[in-house]
């Protein structure tokens, strides 16, 4: 693989790596919210989810081929599933 291809591959991975960081932060916020029932942790969770959504939207719009687009769409699907679980957990806590 040529050096320019490697650099381009790294640049393509950057949005997904950034999204992974946001999702990890969101997961950590969920843990905090469950352990502390902390309103601030819930707000951080929502912010991290929104940032992850924005990053994935940007990654999808800049996807250069179907394979990249597929990876981003899978990540979006996983984020939506995580959001549903968060909403279910929040509604169970309120019950």
C-alpha positions as CSV (number, residue, x, y, z in Angstrom):
1,X,0.0,0.0,0.0
2,X,1.4,3.4,-1.0
3,X,2.1,5.9,1.7
4,X,-0.6,8.2,0.3
5,X,-3.1,5.4,0.5
6,X,-2.2,4.8,4.2
7,X,-2.6,8.5,5.0
8,X,-5.9,8.5,3.2
9,X,-7.0,5.4,5.1
10,X,-6.1,7.0,8.4
11,X,-8.1,10.1,7.4
12,X,-11.1,8.0,6.6
13,X,-10.9,6.2,10.0
14,X,-10.7,9.5,11.9
15,X,-14.4,10.2,12.0
16,X,-15.2,6.7,13.1
17,X,-12.5,6.8,15.8
18,X,-13.9,10.1,17.0
19,X,-17.4,8.6,17.1
20,X,-16.0,5.7,19.1
21,X,-14.6,8.1,21.7
22,X,-18.0,9.9,22.0
23,X,-19.7,6.5,22.4
24,X,-17.2,5.4,25.0
25,X,-17.9,8.7,26.8
26,X,-21.6,8.1,26.5
27,X,-21.2,4.6,27.9
28,X,-19.3,6.1,30.8
29,X,-22.0,8.6,31.4
30,X,-24.6,5.9,31.4
31,X,-22.6,4.1,34.1
32,X,-22.5,7.3,36.1
33,X,-26.2,8.0,35.7
34,X,-27.0,4.5,36.9
35,X,-24.7,4.6,39.8
36,X,-25.4,8.1,41.0
37,X,-28.8,8.8,39.4
38,X,-27.1,12.1,38.5
39,X,-28.8,14.7,36.4
40,X,-25.5,16.0,35.2
41,X,-24.4,12.6,34.0
42,X,-27.7,12.3,32.0
43,X,-27.1,15.7,30.4
44,X,-23.5,14.6,29.5
45,X,-24.9,11.4,28.0
46,X,-27.3,13.3,25.8
47,X,-24.6,15.7,24.7
48,X,-22.2,12.8,23.8
49,X,-25.0,11.0,21.9
50,X,-25.7,14.2,19.9
51,X,-22.0,14.6,19.2
52,X,-21.8,11.0,18.0
53,X,-24.8,11.5,15.7
54,X,-23.2,14.7,14.3
55,X,-19.9,12.9,13.7
56,X,-21.6,10.0,12.0
57,X,-23.7,12.3,9.8
58,X,-20.5,14.1,8.7
59,X,-18.8,10.8,8.1
60,X,-21.7,9.6,6.0
61,X,-21.7,12.7,3.9
62,X,-18.0,12.4,3.3
63,X,-18.0,8.6,2.6
64,X,-16.2,8.0,-0.7
65,X,-17.4,4.4,-1.4
66,X,-20.1,2.0,-0.5
67,X,-17.9,0.2,2.0
68,X,-17.3,3.3,4.0
69,X,-20.9,4.2,3.8
70,X,-21.9,0.8,5.1
71,X,-19.6,1.1,8.1
72,X,-21.0,4.5,9.0
73,X,-24.6,3.2,8.6
74,X,-23.8,0.2,10.9
75,X,-22.4,2.6,13.5
76,X,-25.6,4.8,13.2
77,X,-27.7,1.7,13.7
78,X,-25.7,0.7,16.8
79,X,-26.0,4.3,18.2
80,X,-29.8,4.2,17.7
81,X,-30.0,0.9,19.5
82,X,-27.9,2.3,22.4
83,X,-30.2,5.3,22.5
84,X,-33.2,3.0,22.8
85,X,-31.6,1.1,25.7
86,X,-30.8,4.4,27.4
87,X,-34.4,5.6,27.1
88,X,-35.6,2.2,28.4
89,X,-33.2,2.4,31.4
90,X,-34.3,6.0,32.1
91,X,-38.0,5.1,32.0
92,X,-37.4,2.2,34.3
93,X,-35.6,4.4,36.8
94,X,-38.5,6.8,36.8
95,X,-41.0,3.9,37.5
